[in-house]
Amino acid sequence: MKQHLKASSVNVVVTSPPYNIGIRYSTHRDELPREDYLRWMGDVAVCVKRVLTKDGSFFLNVGNTPRDQWIAWDVAQTLRKHFVLQNVVHWVKSIAIGKSDAGSYPNITGDIAVGHFKPIVSSRFLNDCHEYIFHFTRSGDVKLEKLAVGVPYQDKTNIGRWKRAKEDLRDRGNTWFIPYETIQRRSERPHPSTFPIRLPEMCIKLHGLRDNLLVLDPFLGIGSTAVASMRLGVSFIGFDIDKNYLDEAAAKLRAEASSATV
């Protein structure tokens, strides 16, 4: 970021850094002492702040572990020195809804359980079915395109009855159900910790699509944010220290471009 990006040149940052929980990356050591990790994340924040426009959005995906529920919030607290925490989105990866809890919704005819999670064999900890998306801005008053990721009203009588309900679309809120795609082989997900393409896609749309938009992912991995940017027709730049991940990201972009021209 220091070498290749000018100040105030990026509109949206969507990224998911290493969580420092011992994940086995190809090159990065993911088990630094907590103080060193947070200091490093502070350095990242300084670099992001320099390149982010005054009305830009910084979406940071961070998760915890069952044994340490403070990781994400320690990172958020570190970035508090540099940004305003404008929104906190809960990325729900798996959810179970009982018919009795859902009430009289006509489309729910029984108990449902959807999404993917890694089961935790423990008498102390619950299965971890969500992560955080911290939405940081420089001022805290960045206007968003909330209906760009909106959902239809369950009760259609709201349309026109409320002044703001001019169409069949409402604010989704800060809980986003975004499941991982089902895979058959481990080789289909060659990165040990990546997010679904739909996650950065929704973040970018929430910030608002416009001409000359530039999206950045400083922890590119295998390119989910890059593919999301391509699908939305916006410019993108990303970095990673692992050449194998970069090669995989480039291959995904080529495949995406090829499918778009068919």
N, C-alpha and C positions, 0 to 999 in steps of 0.2 A: 504494500500500500504506500509506503514511504517513497519507494523508487519509481513507481509506475502510475500513480494517481495524483492529480492536482487537487488542491483544496477545494471543497464545496463542489465536487464534480459528480457525486453519486446521489441519486434520489432515494433508492431503497436498498437496504442491506437485509438479506435473509440468510441466516447461517445457523449451524449447529456445531459448536466447537467440541473437542474432546471433553468429557465430563470428569476426567481424572478419577476413574473408578476401576482402572486396571484392565480396560478392554485391550485386546491384542491386535493393535494396528501393525502394519508392515514395518513402519519406521519410527513412529512417534512413541515416546515413553509415557504411558497414561497413568502413572502413579507417582506424581511429584508430591513432596510435602505440601500440605494445604496452603500454607503461606506463600510458597513459591508459585503454586498454581494460580492463586488469586492475584498475585502481583503480575503474573503473565497476562491474565485476563484484563487487568487494569491497563496494561500496555496496549493490548488489542483495542480496548475502548478508546484510548487516546487517538490511535490511528484512525479508527472508524469516525470519531467525532470530527477529525480534521477534514476527511473527504466527504462527509455527509452535508448536503445542502441544509439551509436554515429550516426548511419545511419538509425535510426528509424523514423517513421512518427506518428504524433499526429493529428488526424482528429477530430475537435471539431465542433459539430452542435449547432448553437445558432440562435434564431429568435428574432424578435422585436414585438412590439405592435403598432397599428396605432397611439396611443397617444404618444408613446415614441420610436422613431426610432433609438435611440442611444444605446440601451441595448447591442446588439451584438458587436458593435464597441467599447463600453466601456470595454467589456470583452477582446476583441482582444488587446486593448491598454494596459490592465493590464498584459496580457501574453507576451507583447513585451519585458518586462524586462528579460524574461527567454528563449524565443524562437525566431527564425526567421520565419516570415510569408512567407512561400514559395509559396503558392497558395491560392486563394480564389475561392471556387466553389459556384455557385448559384444553390441551390436545388429548381427547379421549380416544384411545386406541381399541378399547373393547368395553362393551356395556351390556348389562343384563337388565331387562325391564319386565316385571311381572304384569300380567293382564290386570290384576286387581289394583296395581299401582297406576296403570295407564288410564283407568277409568273408562269412559264411554267413547273413546276414539274409535271410529268405525273401521279403520284400517288395521287395528291391532286386535287380532282374534284369539291370541293366546300368549303365553310367556315367550319372550324372545331373548336370545343372547347372540350378539354379533361382534365381530372383530377378532383380533389375535393378541395374545399376550403370552409371556413365558411363565408357566406355573411355578409358584414358590412353594417348596415343600418345607413348611414351617408351622409350628403352633403359635408363633408370635407375630408373624407378618402377613399382611394381606397381599394377594396378587397385585402387582403394580400395573395398572391399566391406563395410566395417563402420564403426560409430561407437561411442562410449561412452555408457553411462547411469550416471552416478555417483549412488549412493544415499547421501545424507548424512542424518545424524540428529544430534540435540543431544547424545546420550549414548553412542551406539554399541551400545546393548543393547535396541533396539526389537524386540519380537517380531513376526514376520511370518507370514502365512498362505501358506506355501510351496506347499502342495498346491492352492491356489486357481488356480495357474498350472502345476500339475504335468502330467506326461506319463505314459502307460501304460507298464508294464514290457514290455520286449522278451521277457525270460525270465519267463513267468508262474509258474514254480516259486518265484520270490522271494516271492510273495504267501503270507503265513502262515509262511514259513520264517524270515524276519527279524521281529524283534519289532515294528519300526516299519512293516513292510509289511502293513498290515491290509486294504488295498484295492488295486486295480489302478491305482495312481497313485504316482509318485515325484517327488522334487524335480527340477525342470527344470534347475537349475544356473544358471550365470551366462553362458551363451551362448544368446541368443534369436534364432531365425531369424524375422524379420518383414519380408516383402517389401513393396515398394510395390505398390499396385494398378496394373494395366495401364491406361493411358489412350490414347485415340485422338487427342486434340487438346490442345494446350498450354492452351487455355481451361479444360480440366477440372481444372487445377491452377494457379489464379491467384496462387499465392504461390511465390516462387522457392526457398524452403527450408522444407518442412514435414514432419512425420513422420506415418506412418500412424495411423489411429485406434486400431488394435489395440495400439500401443505404450503410450500412456497408460492404456488399458483394463487391460493387464496390470500396469502399475505400481500402479494403484489396487487391483486385486484382490490383488496381492502384499502390500500394506500391510494389507489386511483391510477388508471391508465391514462397516459397523455403523450403528446409528441416529445421525442428526444429523451424519454425516460431511460435512465441507466440503473441497472440492478447489479449489485455486488454480492458475492459469497466468498469471504476470505478463507473459508474452510471448505473448499469445493467438493472434496470426496469424489464420488462417481457421478456427480453432475445433476442432481435432482433440481437444484435451483436454475441451472443452465437450461435444462429441458423445459422447465416451467416458463422461463423467459421466452424461449423460442416459440412455444405454443401461444403465448400472449402477444408475440410480435414486438417485443421490446429488447433493447440492447443489453448485453450482459458482459461482465468480466468476473473471473474467479481465479483463485490461487490454491495450490496444494503443494505439500513438500514431497508427496509420493508420486512418482512417475507412473506407476501401474494404475493408480486411481485416475490420474489425468488421462491416460490412454483409454481407460474404460469410459470416462466422461465424454471424450471425443468420439468414441464409437457410438455411444448412445445418441449424441447430437447428430451424427451422420445418419443413423437409422431413423431418427425423428424427421430429419429433413427429407430423407428418401420417401418415407411413408406419406409425408405431407404433399408430395408432388404426384403421387399415384392417383 
